[in-house]
């Protein structure tokens, strides 16, 4: 029977299957960070259980870490205690940890691919909903809660129910200035924040195949914002080229064996998807959100919607609540919305390619005098690479702040937060109320929109910048 | 995990859709390393900023059944959202649609999530608003919600129901299949990556 890519990966990991019970699925890689793991380690200790496979587990410090003074102890005692708990747990249970200051430290979803630990056909979990990022390599990767973190630590398996299959097909060529972030924001706006509940999404089509690995990660990363369990993309030469030579990628004969297997990881002709969504790449434009969930987004040329015009009562109420929180008036052109802060970073858009795109727009120019811009590389590896390319100079000369690696203002667990009422254009993944700081107002954007917005102080598409500005004259 | 058989209490009508887990408990409360005491973070922004918020009203202060709009629990995988609801006195959440991870986390911690059609949610909202003292019984054994003269059946898979009724620990259940796990491990390709030892870039 023809199978989808996700079904192939799922079936290859079934340890045990019995009628009326969830399948037991083997987990190839377990990524761990400080926020969702301490109670899981406590559970192991209480039951006297070891970690079954420390070598299939990798820990890093990302959510709480400051992006300034990273070699000093963390000032916030509660954050510091949590990071110290991870250090104790990693040492006690024999798990590799990339702590602050380490060359491998960074956002958990940035370092997995960077180290070559993320590979096609694997099952990957983490106590973090953006684990779907790793699906860009054709892995089945999903976020779990702390009870499940403990379960994986103890058994290297998880009870799972077979997910439904959704295809999101994007054919055609993306217009200039339109990126992976715009694609995924458009998908979420179309199907809604829980529209893919119960499903794994496979992104396919010529526009997806043309994307770099970084861009594919951006798309898979936000699968959870459409409610999907996971999102993935079939591995191809782009995937293999990205992986070859990375520290933990197979080598020699192992590489050949792996690639031979990886090439089988494609949806079979005739495989059936439960749900299909189609987008025309050529019709897409830069997308920004206006509301308080990632599905409340529109092309940047549009205006703030009028809730009164929304027929569905539930959606209308949600739009009214969102606009009240966001301090926006229906009918205001999105391009006239002034922002205070621009955040470039996160597991969605904190990779080297994202920084390059933004730096190109900022090169030789100054950001708006009333706007602050934070640039937070996704990992120490990304930071080092960017500095080797001189991107840090471009950002600082433009007036942006160049910071250390971490989750930072995506969720404000460290000191990088919005003030009440402050408005941001953010390359992160969630515009939920208070996400970036109490009372903060978030507009989700792509890296190029973020950079263009920093230059003008208002939500701006790169194409809106006039030629002289682009030339730096 | 505390077993769940049947629960009777009053209901809080939360007329909001797509309530994400950042609203249930914001990130700043996630820095703790304990597994209890999260009630102070439960819906804290709405409790602080909106005097009329349902949980600020004395008539709903003791509610133990939360009746929410569709797509409850979207966003972050934080199980702290489930712990905060339990610590805040809730044993059941009713909605027409839940986000997958939240629903999954609930079953691990003993919070019952009940899916009812939206018209039934609306009816329960109306009943709890007309009389906040309305007693709502959620019977997992019989798979039904009862209040006043109304009884509404709900669906839940047999396996999850059994685990909740017995209060069973998943890890213990999985450890019964250790031989299957060992057999699977013997079949894994040798080239799959290991995080140890750390290798140079």
Interface residues (C-beta under 8 A of the other chain):
Chain A: X15 X16 X20 X21 X22 X24 X26 X28 X29 X35 X36 X38 X39 X42 X47 X49 X54 X55 X56 X57 X58 X63 X64 X76 X78 X79 X81 X82 X85 X95 X96 X103 X104 X115 X116 X117 X119 X122 X127 X128 X129 X143 X144 X145 X146 X147 X148 X150 X151 X154 X155 X156 X157 X159 X192 X193 X194 X197 X198 X224 X225 X227 X229 X247 X248 X249 X250 X254 X255 X257 X258 X261 X293 X295 X314 X315 X317 X318 X321 X381 X411 X412 X413 X430 X432 X433 X434 X435 X438
Chain B: X15 X16 X17 X18 X20 X22 X23 X26 X27 X28 X30 X31 X32 X33 X34 X35 X45 X69 X70 X71 X74 X75 X76 X77 X78 X79 X80 X82 X97 X98 X99 X100 X101 X104 X105 X108 X109 X158 X159 X170 X171 X173 X174 X175 X177 X180 X181 X183 X184 X185 X188 X189 X190 X191 X192 X193 X194 X195 X196 X197 X198 X199 X200 X201
